[in-house]
Amino acid sequence: MHNQLMSELGRVERNIEQREFIGAEGVWECKGEIVARLRAAGCVFAEDEAALLVEATNDADVLGALVAQRVSGVPLEYLLGWAEFRGVRVGVRAGVFVPRQRTAFLVDIAIESAREAALTLVDLCCGTGALGLTATSELRANGKDVALSAADIDPVAVACARDNLAGIGDVHEGDLFAALPPHLRGHIDLLLANTPYVPTAHLAALPPEARDHEPPHALDGGIDGLAIFRRVIDGAVDWLAPGGRVLVEMSADQGELAADVITRAGMRARIERSAEYYATVVVGTR
């Protein structure tokens, strides 16, 4: 959360200084009260969050309602309507998985591995479409010709992704590869899949923001956390182009098991780890 907010914070603070809300002194008095309420509710980055909430509206009643919802545990991103991911404000709506900052590492690996001048990229289990959005935008900025398709089983996520990817790529609704157009079979160069990987027995230990508000199917990875991952790897063998790569985020202790699943499917496996992002990504190459 902190890394996502900090790049916005300087701009937000400058905007607040220039605004008429309830008077210049009133803005900061109001902000101070909000910080105190958020901190009492357990928000670790209360000052950052307060600044963003104050910036979000010119209406004191609306601000009060936003603060009350945040104190009750509603994710900040749902209240703002966006999450920052790789410097982009990605649209978010209630009931959709919120992009995590650590997942930016997966996009790093995807961009580094993109050797083709023209490539087909798929964002599977796309949620908001943040992975496809940022990977495609950055690859195109580097001169690559990218055809993007995204898919999710959840109609709420599909609607959100369609807003975020309008004019950038196509979004399909359905269960994993069944959602994709048949002509993509055997032609995917980069397959990004942010599959759920929390073991079912561990869901109760998740932070309330995730446990109580995000869709369970975007979190629950089955008994060992790899149930959906195994299905993705099984399908990737047929859907990847020769030399195509599938990239999936995992927890650190799942990496070796996930790599073994990839190897058993007949693909080359490697594990990438980032101390900066506290992230682990497994990569399979057909």
C-alpha positions in Angstrom: 0.0 0.0 0.0 2.7 2.5 1.0 4.7 2.2 -2.3 1.5 2.6 -4.3 0.5 5.8 -2.4 3.9 7.6 -2.0 4.3 8.6 -5.7 0.8 10.3 -5.5 1.4 11.9 -2.1 3.5 15.0 -3.1 1.1 15.9 -5.8 -1.9 15.4 -3.6 -0.4 17.6 -0.8 0.2 20.4 -3.3 -3.3 20.2 -4.6 -4.8 20.3 -1.1 -2.8 23.4 -0.3 -4.4 25.2 -3.2 -8.0 24.1 -2.7 -11.0 25.8 -1.0 -12.7 23.0 1.0 -13.7 24.4 4.3 -11.1 27.2 4.4 -7.4 26.7 4.2 -7.1 26.1 8.0 -10.1 23.9 7.9 -8.6 21.6 5.4 -5.7 20.8 7.6 -8.0 20.6 10.7 -10.2 18.2 8.9 -7.2 16.2 7.6 -5.8 16.0 11.2 -9.1 14.6 12.5 -9.2 12.1 9.6 -5.7 10.9 10.3 -6.6 10.3 14.0 -9.6 8.3 13.0 -7.8 6.2 10.5 -4.9 5.6 12.8 -7.3 4.5 15.6 -8.9 2.1 13.1 -5.5 0.5 12.5 -4.5 2.1 9.1 -0.7 2.0 9.1 -0.4 4.8 6.5 -3.1 7.0 8.0 -1.6 10.3 6.8 -1.1 9.2 3.3 -4.6 7.8 3.1 -6.1 11.0 4.7 -4.5 13.1 2.1 -5.9 11.0 -0.7 -9.4 11.0 0.8 -9.4 14.8 1.3 -8.3 15.2 -2.4 -11.1 12.9 -3.6 -14.0 15.3 -2.9 -15.0 18.9 -2.4 -18.0 17.9 -0.3 -17.7 17.6 3.4 -20.6 15.1 3.7 -19.1 12.9 1.0 -15.7 13.0 2.7 -17.3 12.0 6.0 -18.9 9.0 4.3 -15.7 8.0 2.7 -13.8 8.2 6.0 -16.5 6.2 7.8 -16.3 3.5 5.1 -12.5 3.4 5.3 -12.7 3.1 9.1 -15.1 0.2 8.7 -12.5 -1.6 6.6 -13.5 -0.9 3.0 -10.4 -0.9 0.9 -9.1 2.5 0.1 -8.9 1.7 -3.6 -12.6 1.0 -3.7 -13.3 4.4 -2.2 -11.0 6.3 -4.5 -12.0 4.2 -7.6 -8.4 3.6 -8.6 -5.2 2.0 -7.6 -1.7 3.1 -8.7 0.2 0.4 -10.5 3.5 1.1 -12.2 2.7 4.8 -12.2 -0.7 4.3 -13.8 -4.0 5.0 -12.1 -5.9 1.7 -12.8 -9.6 1.9 -12.4 -11.0 -0.3 -9.5 -14.5 -1.0 -8.4 -16.0 -2.8 -5.5 -15.9 -6.6 -5.8 -12.7 -6.7 -8.0 -9.3 -7.8 -6.8 -7.1 -4.8 -6.1 -3.7 -4.9 -7.9 -0.8 -5.4 -5.5 2.4 -3.5 -5.8 4.5 -6.6 -5.6 2.9 -7.8 -8.8 4.8 -5.1 -10.7 7.7 -7.5 -10.5 5.9 -9.9 -12.8 5.5 -7.1 -15.4 9.2 -6.4 -15.1 10.0 -10.0 -15.9 7.5 -10.0 -18.8 9.0 -6.9 -20.4 12.6 -8.2 -20.0 11.7 -11.5 -21.7 9.9 -9.8 -24.7 12.4 -10.4 -27.5 9.9 -10.5 -30.3 9.2 -7.3 -32.4 5.6 -8.3 -32.6 3.9 -10.4 -30.0 0.6 -11.7 -28.7 0.1 -11.1 -25.0 -2.6 -12.5 -22.8 -3.6 -11.4 -19.3 -5.4 -14.4 -17.8 -7.4 -14.0 -14.5 -7.0 -10.4 -15.4 -9.1 -8.7 -12.6 -8.8 -5.0 -13.4 -6.5 -5.7 -16.3 -3.6 -3.9 -14.7 -1.0 -6.4 -15.9 -2.1 -6.3 -19.5 -2.5 -2.6 -19.4 0.9 -1.7 -18.1 2.9 -4.5 -19.9 1.3 -3.6 -23.2 1.7 0.2 -22.8 5.3 -0.1 -21.8 6.2 -2.6 -24.6 4.5 -0.4 -27.2 6.4 2.5 -25.8 9.5 0.5 -26.5 8.5 0.0 -30.1 6.9 -3.4 -29.8 3.8 -4.4 -31.8 1.6 -6.0 -29.1 -1.8 -7.6 -29.6 -3.5 -7.8 -26.1 -6.3 -10.1 -25.0 -7.5 -10.4 -21.4 -9.9 -12.7 -19.7 -11.6 -13.3 -16.3 -14.4 -15.5 -15.1 -16.0 -12.7 -13.0 -18.4 -10.4 -14.9 -17.6 -7.6 -12.5 -13.9 -7.9 -13.2 -14.5 -8.1 -16.9 -16.5 -4.9 -16.9 -13.8 -3.2 -14.9 -11.1 -4.5 -17.3 -13.0 -3.4 -20.3 -13.0 0.2 -19.0 -9.3 0.1 -18.3 -8.3 -1.6 -21.6 -10.6 0.4 -23.9 -8.7 1.0 -27.1 -5.8 -1.1 -25.8 -7.0 -4.7 -26.0 -9.9 -7.1 -26.0 -11.4 -8.5 -22.8 -13.3 -11.8 -22.7 -15.5 -13.4 -20.0 -15.1 -17.1 -19.2 -13.1 -19.8 -17.4 -9.4 -19.5 -18.2 -8.6 -20.5 -21.8 -12.2 -21.3 -22.6 -12.7 -17.5 -22.6 -10.1 -16.9 -25.3 -10.7 -16.7 -29.1 -9.7 -20.1 -30.7 -7.3 -18.4 -33.1 -5.0 -17.6 -30.1 -4.3 -21.3 -29.5 -0.7 -22.0 -30.1 0.1 -18.3 -30.8 0.5 -16.7 -27.3 4.0 -15.3 -26.8 3.5 -13.9 -23.3 0.9 -15.3 -20.9 0.6 -13.4 -17.7 -1.6 -15.1 -15.0 -2.1 -13.6 -11.6 -3.8 -16.7 -10.3 -5.1 -17.0 -6.7 -2.4 -18.7 -4.6 -3.6 -18.5 -0.9 -4.2 -22.0 0.5 -7.8 -22.3 1.5 -6.9 -22.9 5.2 -5.0 -19.6 5.2 -7.9 -17.4 4.0 -9.1 -16.6 7.5 -5.7 -15.1 8.3 -5.8 -12.6 5.5 -6.2 -8.9 6.3 -9.9 -7.9 6.7 -9.6 -5.6 3.6 -9.0 -8.7 1.4 -10.9 -11.3 3.4 -14.1 -9.4 3.8 -14.2 -7.3 0.6 -12.3 -8.9 -2.3 -13.9 -11.8 -4.2 -13.0 -15.2 -2.6 -12.4 -16.8 -6.0 -9.6 -14.2 -6.6 -7.8 -15.3 -3.4 -8.5 -19.0 -2.8 -5.9 -21.2 -4.5 -7.2 -24.5 -3.1 -5.6 -26.9 -0.7 -2.0 -26.0 -1.5 -2.7 -22.7 -3.2 -1.8 -24.1 -6.7 -5.2 -25.4 -7.9 -5.8 -22.7 -10.5 -2.1 -22.5 -11.3 -2.1 -26.2 -12.3 -5.0 -25.6 -14.7 -3.2 -22.6 -16.3 0.0 -24.7 -16.8 -2.0 -27.6 -18.3 -3.6 -25.2 -20.8 -0.5 -23.2 -21.5 1.2 -26.2 -23.2 -1.3 -25.9 -26.0 -1.9 -22.2 -26.1 1.6 -20.9 -26.0 3.5 -20.4 -29.2 6.9 -22.2 -29.6 9.2 -20.3 -27.2 6.2 -18.6 -25.6 6.4 -17.9 -21.8 3.9 -18.2 -19.0 4.5 -16.0 -15.9 2.7 -16.5 -12.6 3.2 -14.9 -9.2 3.6 -17.2 -6.2 4.4 -17.0 -2.6 8.1 -17.6 -1.8 7.6 -21.1 -0.4 5.5 -22.2 -3.4 8.2 -21.5 -6.0 9.9 -24.9 -6.1 6.6 -26.8 -6.2 5.3 -24.6 -8.9 8.4 -25.0 -10.9 8.1 -28.8 -10.7 4.5 -28.5 -12.0 5.9 -26.6 -15.0 8.7 -29.1 -15.6 6.3 -32.1 -15.4 4.1 -30.4 -18.1 7.1 -30.5 -20.5 8.2 -26.9 -20.3 11.4 -25.3 -19.0 11.0 -23.7 -15.6 12.8 -21.0 -13.7 12.0 -19.0 -10.5 12.6 -15.3 -10.3 12.7 -13.6 -6.9 12.8 -9.9 -5.9 13.9 -8.7 -2.5 12.7 -5.2 -3.5 9.1 -6.3 -4.2 9.0 -9.3 -1.8 7.8 -11.2 -4.8 8.3 -14.5 -6.5 7.4 -15.3 -10.1 7.6 -18.7 -11.8 8.3 -18.7 -15.5 7.5 -21.6 -17.9 8.9 -21.6 -21.5 7.4 -23.9 -24.1 
